[in-house]
Amino acid sequence: MVRLKDIAERAGVSIMTVSKALRDGPDVSDATKARVKLLAQQLGYVPDSSAQGLRTRTTKLFGLVLSSAAEPGLTPLILAIEQRAYELGYDLLLAHTLGLAEREEACVRRLLARRVDGLFIAPASRLSDDAPIYTELLARGTPTVVLGHPPGFCTQFPAVEIDDRAGGYIAAKHLLKLGHNRIAFLAGPQGAPWAQERFEGYRLALREAGLEVDDNLVFQAGHTIEDGRTAARQLLHESRPATAVQAVNDSVALGCAGVLLSQGVSIPQHLSLTGFGNTQAGECFRVPLTTLNEPVSRLGSEAVAAMRQVLLGRRPTQKPLPVDLIVRNSTGAAPASPAIKR
């Protein structure tokens, strides 16, 4: 490994001069800087980031904690955070919680052990507001930005989020305008604020139309394709009279669609279907999915901008980012009578 001493010997200067030259110190001539930097490049010198961290008390590392990079729609978020962090001179350490609270705590502790300068966290769902790791982060003063609508246990931290409630409202309004008044809702994980917000948007749209939420048309699904399949089987088994289904996300919608189509239910002739997320799978499905487009890349950029404010000792102010309705082939006019009947 090439050391500062090796460069100093080749350049005929002191180790201190080499160090200052590589850091563009003001008390070293431009000619010496150029000569030292050229020698460092020729010798293959790589700065010791850990030594720099000890000197500056920073590591130039951010930690990103989320459920799984394999989840549809998260790749643009990760890339946006990594790119903006890179532009600021930071590297990104990624940790997966798999949606488990206990694993989330372990991930956070490992990143803290790496002395990250800040954390981006998409909190794992909890039915309780008891989350000691967030209390610890607050006590430590660790710069933290929450990704998504913040649960009750981490509202003390700045958050960047999608306007999930508006998205749920827009999807329901779209179906109502098409004449649907029996709209089933496939809900997301219990304890997930983003899922609750989407349901609240659905509820608001129905109330504005003079309709009350029919609990018999609300099914506890989840967030995966298999969750959507399970909910669709329950919908068919219980013969709930619906002319449309509003799913909490694209994955649930696609799982539901597969089961419905396999049972002879035509989409949208018999039953309309909406998702949320505008994933590539939804766009390329055999019946392209009507959905809500989330500005996920922008969310990542806003998260890094918020982190910059936190590192400067400021409290960033954020507004939920808007979503857009993408109308495709999975929604159409309500049929004269429900295809699924009691």
C-alpha positions in Angstrom: 0.0 0.0 0.0 1.4 3.4 -1.0 1.9 5.8 2.0 2.3 9.5 2.3 5.9 8.8 3.2 6.5 7.1 -0.2 5.2 10.1 -2.1 7.2 12.5 0.1 10.4 10.6 -0.6 9.8 10.6 -4.4 8.8 14.3 -4.4 11.7 15.4 -2.1 9.3 17.1 0.4 8.1 16.5 3.9 5.1 14.2 4.7 3.3 17.3 6.0 3.7 19.0 2.7 2.3 16.0 0.9 -0.7 15.9 3.2 -1.4 19.6 2.7 -0.9 19.4 -1.1 -3.4 16.6 -1.4 -5.9 18.6 0.7 -5.2 21.8 -1.4 -3.7 23.5 1.6 -3.3 27.3 1.1 0.3 27.3 2.3 1.6 25.0 -0.5 2.5 26.4 -3.9 0.4 25.4 -7.0 3.5 23.9 -8.6 4.2 21.6 -5.6 0.5 20.6 -5.4 0.5 19.6 -9.1 3.7 17.6 -8.7 2.6 15.8 -5.5 -0.9 15.0 -7.0 0.7 13.6 -10.2 3.1 11.4 -8.2 0.2 10.2 -6.0 -1.8 9.3 -9.1 1.2 7.5 -10.7 1.9 5.5 -7.5 -1.7 4.5 -7.1 -2.2 6.3 -3.8 -5.7 5.9 -2.2 -6.6 8.1 0.8 -7.4 6.3 4.0 -11.0 7.3 4.6 -11.0 6.1 8.2 -8.0 8.3 9.0 -9.8 11.2 7.4 -12.9 10.5 9.4 -10.9 10.6 12.6 -9.6 14.0 11.7 -12.9 15.5 10.5 -15.2 13.5 12.8 -17.3 12.5 9.8 -17.3 9.3 7.8 -19.0 10.6 4.7 -21.4 7.6 5.0 -25.2 7.6 5.0 -27.3 4.6 6.0 -30.4 3.6 4.1 -32.8 1.2 5.9 -35.8 -0.1 4.0 -37.8 -3.3 3.7 -36.2 -4.8 0.6 -34.5 -3.4 -2.5 -36.4 -6.2 -4.4 -39.8 -4.5 -3.7 -41.4 -3.1 -6.9 -40.9 0.7 -7.2 -38.0 1.0 -4.7 -35.2 0.9 -7.2 -35.7 4.5 -8.4 -35.8 5.7 -4.7 -32.5 4.0 -3.9 -30.8 5.3 -7.1 -32.0 8.8 -6.4 -30.7 8.8 -2.9 -27.4 7.2 -3.9 -26.9 9.7 -6.8 -27.7 12.8 -4.7 -25.5 11.5 -1.8 -22.7 10.9 -4.3 -22.9 14.4 -5.5 -22.4 15.6 -1.9 -19.4 13.3 -1.5 -21.2 10.6 0.6 -21.3 6.8 0.1 -24.5 4.8 0.9 -24.8 1.7 3.1 -27.9 -0.3 2.4 -29.7 -2.5 5.0 -32.9 -4.6 4.6 -35.4 -5.0 7.4 -37.7 -7.4 5.5 -40.5 -5.5 7.2 -39.5 -6.9 10.7 -39.3 -4.4 13.6 -36.6 -6.5 15.4 -34.5 -6.7 12.3 -34.9 -3.0 11.7 -33.4 -2.3 15.2 -30.5 -4.6 14.4 -29.9 -2.8 11.1 -29.9 0.6 12.6 -27.5 -0.5 15.3 -25.0 -1.9 12.8 -25.1 1.3 10.8 -24.5 3.3 14.0 -21.5 1.1 14.7 -20.2 2.2 11.3 -20.5 5.8 12.5 -22.8 6.9 9.6 -23.3 10.7 9.4 -27.0 10.2 8.9 -29.8 7.7 8.4 -32.7 7.4 5.9 -35.3 5.0 7.3 -38.5 3.5 5.9 -40.0 2.3 9.2 -41.2 -1.3 9.5 -44.9 -1.5 10.4 -45.8 -1.9 14.1 -49.2 -2.2 15.7 -47.7 -0.5 18.8 -46.1 3.0 19.1 -43.4 1.4 21.3 -40.2 1.6 19.2 -37.1 2.1 21.5 -34.6 2.4 18.7 -36.2 5.7 17.6 -36.1 7.0 21.1 -32.4 6.2 21.2 -31.8 7.9 17.8 -33.5 11.0 19.1 -31.4 10.9 22.3 -28.2 10.4 20.4 -29.0 13.3 18.1 -28.4 11.1 15.0 -29.5 13.0 11.9 -32.5 10.9 10.6 -34.9 11.4 7.8 -38.0 9.2 7.6 -39.1 7.9 4.2 -42.9 7.8 3.9 -45.7 8.9 6.2 -44.2 8.8 9.7 -45.8 6.4 12.2 -46.6 7.7 15.7 -43.3 6.5 17.1 -41.1 8.6 14.8 -43.0 11.9 14.2 -40.2 13.7 15.9 -38.0 13.2 12.8 -38.4 15.1 9.5 -40.2 13.0 6.8 -40.5 13.0 3.1 -43.7 11.4 1.8 -46.0 10.8 -1.1 -49.6 12.2 -0.8 -51.1 8.7 -0.2 -54.4 10.1 1.0 -54.8 12.1 -2.2 -53.9 9.1 -4.2 -56.6 6.9 -2.5 -59.1 9.7 -3.1 -58.2 10.2 -6.8 -58.5 6.5 -7.5 -61.9 6.2 -5.9 -63.1 9.4 -7.6 -62.1 7.9 -11.0 -64.1 4.8 -10.3 -67.1 6.8 -9.0 -67.1 8.9 -12.2 -67.3 5.7 -14.2 -70.5 4.8 -12.4 -69.2 2.4 -9.8 -70.8 2.6 -6.4 -69.9 -0.9 -5.2 -66.1 -0.5 -4.9 -64.2 -3.1 -2.9 -61.0 -2.0 -1.2 -58.0 -4.3 -0.7 -56.3 -2.7 2.3 -52.6 -2.7 3.1 -50.7 -4.0 6.2 -52.2 -3.1 9.5 -50.0 -0.5 11.3 -48.6 0.9 8.0 -49.5 4.7 7.9 -49.2 4.8 4.1 -51.8 2.1 3.8 -54.2 3.8 6.2 -53.8 7.1 4.4 -54.8 5.4 1.1 -57.9 3.9 2.8 -58.8 7.3 4.2 -58.7 8.8 0.7 -61.0 6.1 -0.5 -63.4 6.7 2.4 -63.4 10.5 1.8 -64.3 10.1 -1.9 -67.2 7.7 -1.1 -68.5 10.1 1.6 -68.4 13.0 -0.9 -70.5 10.9 -3.2 -73.1 10.2 -0.5 -71.9 6.7 0.1 -70.8 5.1 3.3 -68.0 2.5 3.4 -69.4 -1.0 3.3 -67.3 -3.0 5.7 -68.2 -6.1 3.7 -66.3 -4.7 0.8 -63.1 -4.0 2.7 -60.6 -6.8 2.7 -57.4 -6.9 4.7 -54.8 -7.8 2.1 -51.2 -6.7 2.6 -48.6 -5.5 0.1 -47.6 -8.5 -2.0 -48.9 -10.3 -5.1 -49.8 -13.3 -2.9 -51.7 -11.0 -0.6 -53.7 -9.9 -3.6 -54.5 -13.4 -4.6 -55.7 -14.3 -1.1 -58.0 -11.2 -1.0 -59.4 -12.0 -4.5 -60.2 -15.6 -3.4 -62.0 -14.2 -0.4 -63.9 -11.7 -2.5 -65.1 -14.5 -4.8 -65.8 -17.0 -2.0 -67.9 -14.6 -0.1 -69.7 -13.4 -3.3 -69.5 -9.8 -2.4 -71.4 -7.7 -5.0 -68.8 -5.4 -6.4 -68.3 -3.7 -9.8 -64.8 -2.4 -9.0 -61.8 -3.1 -6.8 -59.4 -0.5 -5.5 -56.1 -2.1 -4.4 -53.7 -0.5 -2.0 -50.8 -1.0 -4.4 -49.9 -2.5 -7.8 -48.7 -5.8 -6.4 -51.9 -6.5 -4.6 -53.9 -5.4 -7.7 -51.9 -7.8 -10.0 -52.4 -10.7 -7.6 -56.1 -10.0 -7.5 -56.3 -9.6 -11.3 -54.7 -13.0 -11.9 -57.2 -14.8 -9.7 -60.2 -12.9 -11.2 -59.2 -13.6 -14.8 -58.6 -17.3 -14.1 -62.1 -17.5 -12.8 -63.7 -16.0 -15.9 -64.1 -12.4 -14.5 -63.3 -10.0 -17.4 -61.4 -6.8 -16.6 -62.8 -4.2 -17.0 -66.0 -5.5 -18.7 -67.2 -7.3 -15.5 -65.1 -5.6 -12.9 -62.7 -2.6 -12.9 -59.4 -2.6 -11.0 -57.0 0.1 -9.8 -53.5 -0.1 -8.2 -51.1 2.3 -6.8 -47.4 2.8 -7.6 -47.2 2.7 -11.5 -44.8 -0.3 -11.5 -43.5 -1.7 -14.7 -45.3 -5.0 -14.0 -48.6 -3.2 -13.9 -48.0 -1.4 -17.1 -47.0 -4.6 -18.9 -49.7 -6.8 -17.4 -52.1 -8.5 -19.9 -54.7 -5.9 -18.9 -52.5 -2.8 -18.3 -53.3 -1.5 -14.9 -54.9 1.9 -14.1 -52.8 3.2 -11.2 -51.3 6.2 -9.4 -47.9 7.3 -10.4 -45.6 8.1 -7.4 -42.7 10.5 -7.9 -40.3 8.1 -6.3 -37.1 9.5 -7.7 -38.1 13.0 -6.5 -38.8 11.5 -3.1 -35.2 10.3 -2.9 -33.9 13.7 -4.0 -36.1 15.4 -1.4 -34.9 13.1 1.3 -31.2 14.0 0.7 -32.1 17.7 0.5 -33.9 17.3 3.9 -30.8 15.5 5.3 -28.6 18.4 4.3 -30.8 20.7 6.3 -30.7 18.4 9.3 -26.9 18.3 9.1 -26.9 22.1 9.2 -29.0 22.0 12.3 -32.2 23.1 10.6 -35.7 21.5 10.7 -36.7 21.0 7.0 -40.3 21.8 6.0 -41.8 19.3 3.6 -45.1 18.9 1.8 -46.4 15.6 0.6 -45.4 15.0 -3.0 -48.4 14.8 -5.4 -49.4 11.7 -7.3 -50.9 11.4 -10.8 -53.6 9.1 -12.1 -52.5 6.9 -15.0 -55.6 5.5 -16.8 -55.1 2.3 -18.6 -57.3 -0.7 -19.7 -58.2 -2.1 -16.3 -61.0 0.5 -15.6 -64.2 1.1 -17.5 -67.8 2.0 -17.1 -69.7 0.1 -14.4 -71.7 -2.9 -15.7 -75.5 -2.9 -15.3 -75.2 -5.5 -12.5 -72.2 -6.8 -10.5 -70.4 -9.8 -12.0 -69.9 -11.0 -8.5 -73.2 -11.5 -6.8 -74.5 -13.0 -3.5 
